[in-house]
């Protein structure tokens, strides 16, 4: 068997052959919700009540939660997305693998002033990340990260 046949056989196993166009990798929509939380008069933006409940399980001192912004980017596997947050801070998100058979996506998230957080997440659910960053007004920066599309959607 010639080298070109072996290359084509290898390509067949991987889904490509020399001379064929490589299909574009499926992108994953990553949504980052920027939330500021603080102590004081209790108030929770109605759009983030579930996220606030989850955060308060770990830190009961946070009583005020406001949604600052929502950012979305469609990222391919290994593509790095940079999300602008508050006070010239950014977070980076890298899709490690697209949706698998268990309807999970692998992500690496690097919040401001912290190391990389690597995890697998269920599609369509928000994962709140309480960062170490505090604004000059003493508000804690919280990120809520979600991925889509999901199997069957």
C-alpha positions in Angstrom: 0.0 0.0 0.0 1.4 3.4 -0.9 2.0 6.3 1.5 -0.9 8.2 0.0 -3.2 5.3 0.7 -2.1 5.1 4.3 -2.6 8.9 4.7 -6.0 8.6 3.2 -6.8 5.6 5.4 -5.6 7.6 8.5 -7.7 10.5 7.3 -10.8 8.3 6.8 -10.5 7.2 10.5 -10.2 10.8 11.5 -12.9 11.9 9.1 -10.8 13.7 6.4 -8.8 12.8 3.4 -6.1 14.8 1.5 -7.8 17.0 -1.1 -11.1 17.2 1.0 -12.1 20.4 2.7 -11.9 20.1 6.5 -15.2 20.8 8.1 -15.4 23.8 10.4 -15.3 22.8 14.1 -18.6 23.2 15.9 -18.7 26.4 18.0 -20.0 26.6 21.5 -21.8 29.7 22.6 -20.3 30.9 25.9 -22.3 33.4 28.0 -20.6 35.3 30.9 -22.9 37.2 33.2 -21.2 39.9 35.3 -22.6 40.4 38.8 -21.6 42.7 41.6 -22.5 41.7 45.1 -22.1 43.5 48.4 -23.2 43.7 52.0 -26.0 46.1 52.9 -29.7 46.5 52.2 -31.0 43.3 50.8 -31.7 43.5 47.1 -31.4 40.9 44.4 -32.0 41.6 40.7 -34.9 39.3 39.7 -32.9 38.0 36.7 -30.2 36.4 38.9 -32.2 35.2 42.0 -31.1 31.5 41.5 -27.4 32.5 41.2 -27.7 34.7 44.3 -29.2 31.8 46.2 -26.3 29.5 45.3 -23.7 32.2 46.2 -25.4 32.9 49.5 -25.0 29.2 50.5 -21.2 29.9 50.7 -21.2 33.5 51.7 -24.2 34.7 53.7 -22.8 38.2 54.2 -23.5 39.1 50.6 -27.1 40.5 50.5 -27.2 42.8 47.5 -26.7 41.4 43.9 -26.9 43.4 40.7 -26.5 42.2 37.2 -24.0 44.5 35.5 -23.7 43.0 32.0 -24.1 39.9 29.9 -21.5 39.0 27.2 -21.6 36.2 24.6 -19.0 34.7 22.3 -19.1 31.7 20.0 -15.9 29.8 20.5 -14.4 26.8 18.7 -12.5 24.1 20.7 -9.1 25.6 21.9 -10.2 29.1 21.0 -9.7 31.8 23.7 -12.4 34.3 24.4 -11.7 37.4 26.3 -14.6 39.0 28.2 -14.5 42.6 29.5 -15.9 42.8 33.0 -15.6 45.9 35.3 -12.8 48.3 36.1 -10.8 47.3 33.0 -10.7 43.7 34.3 -11.1 40.7 31.9 -11.8 37.0 32.2 -10.7 34.5 29.6 -12.6 31.4 28.6 -11.2 28.5 26.5 -13.4 25.7 25.3 -11.5 22.5 26.0 -14.0 20.1 24.3 -17.4 20.6 22.8 -20.5 18.8 23.9 -20.0 15.1 24.7 -22.4 12.2 25.1 -23.2 13.3 28.6 -24.2 16.8 27.4 -21.2 18.4 29.0 -18.6 20.9 27.7 -15.1 21.3 29.1 -14.0 24.8 29.9 -11.0 26.7 31.3 -12.0 30.0 32.9 -9.4 32.5 34.2 -11.1 35.2 36.3 -9.3 38.4 37.1 -6.5 38.1 39.8 -6.9 34.3 39.9 -5.5 31.2 38.4 -7.2 29.1 35.8 -10.3 27.0 36.8 -10.8 23.9 34.6 -14.2 22.1 34.8 -16.9 20.2 32.8 -20.3 21.8 32.8 -23.8 20.8 31.8 -25.2 22.7 28.9 -27.7 25.4 29.6 -26.8 25.8 33.3 -24.9 28.7 34.9 -21.9 28.1 37.1 -21.3 31.0 39.5 -17.7 31.9 40.2 -17.1 34.2 43.1 -13.8 36.0 42.3 -11.3 37.6 44.6 -11.7 41.0 42.9 -13.5 43.8 44.7 -14.3 47.2 43.2 -13.4 50.5 44.9 -17.0 50.5 46.2 -16.3 47.2 48.0 -18.4 45.1 45.6 -17.4 41.5 45.0 -17.2 40.5 41.3 -19.1 37.3 40.5 -19.1 35.6 37.1 -21.8 33.2 36.0 -20.8 31.1 33.0 -23.1 29.1 30.7 -22.5 27.1 27.5 -24.8 26.2 24.6 -25.9 24.5 22.3 -26.8 21.3 24.0 -27.6 17.8 22.6 -31.2 17.7 21.6 -31.6 21.5 21.5 
